[in-house]
Amino acid sequence: MSKIENVEYGLEKIFEEAQDFLPLLGTDYVEFIVGNAKQAAHFYKTAFGFQSHAYKGLETGCKDYASYVIKQDKIRIVLTTPLNQDSWMNDHLSKHGDGVKVVALWVDDAKKSWEETTKRGAKSYMEPTIEKDEHGEIVRAGIYTYGETVHIFVERKNYTGIFLPGYEKWKSEYNPEPMGLKFIDHMVGNVGWNEMDTWVKYYEDVMGFVNFLSFDDKQITTEYSALMSKVMSNGNGRIKFPINEPAEGKKKSQIEEYLDFYNGPGVQHIAVASNDIIDTVAKMRAKGVEFLSTPPDDYYKSVPKRLSDHNHELAEDIEKLKSLGIMIDADEEGYLLQIFTKPVEDRPTLFFEIIQRMGARGFGAGNFKALFESIEREQENRGTL
Ligand code: FE2
């Protein structure tokens, strides 16, 4: 279904078509397997404004791994590192480098979520499991999605503890201020050649999601490389998972570069929402976060017309947006502001997007060309274009 058709059709109507056998309350947490969780936590606290939240490791009686939970408003990230050579996580690290293992979804009934999805063809990762401590109980269950990535359903209605049983409050003396990141807007998966529709069908059949936007390789292309993307959403629109696959171009697609370095499908980027992207990005830049290069002057010159074509007026100072490299895209419903970090590890794999929605519910299609030209300059520098 094309973007234009969707506008006529109405997004609410599309969301209604999603199946409600899997009601999702939101993203519960995202867990990364990393080489050194202690240092990664320091980076995300310093550079992204995350707060020390919870901890599990040798001091709490966990001898196999250490996990640091960092939090900013509704966003919870768990950074986990293995403590010994027998851990399965070592294989994950050697194969993928630092990356996302778990996209956990907050549900009212984890057992039912697992039953409904495995019944529809999902491969089980973790059977429904009750974890208890003095603060109550959590039920978790998990299924595989693309690559080695998994979804874990988390039922926490009978739990009052800090995070999950086994975790203690992380008391740190180093607590930088938050930087205005609010919640996860969407998380994007990269899958292999010709696999996008397989995973679109998986999210439709197994999780009851709907495909509400599609971009083909004619829309997402530059002179050199291309990709295709379909955006999947659950019924209340809170969970959005765009899925990308590479497409043929004159040179190597950025998705192919990801697949080469991640050794298969995985999470490409996490988009986090800010209510004041100018302030957030200025703070992140001051702490050393590297963003993709700022689009050229011509790009910013075209912004007023791109907004007025849709009868919108920019509330922000365009010179400020330009000085920070923040991009602007408009559609019928409003506009959005967005910017992308460079990969946050040495492999050109996972990166972050900062997004502020001013009514628009799209994903910045009008920015794709400027964005991908910027990514290609990076690929060129890496010798992977
Ligand atoms: Fe995005």
Residues whose N, C-alpha, C, O or C-beta is under 5 A from the ligand:
A	BS01	FE2	A271 E353
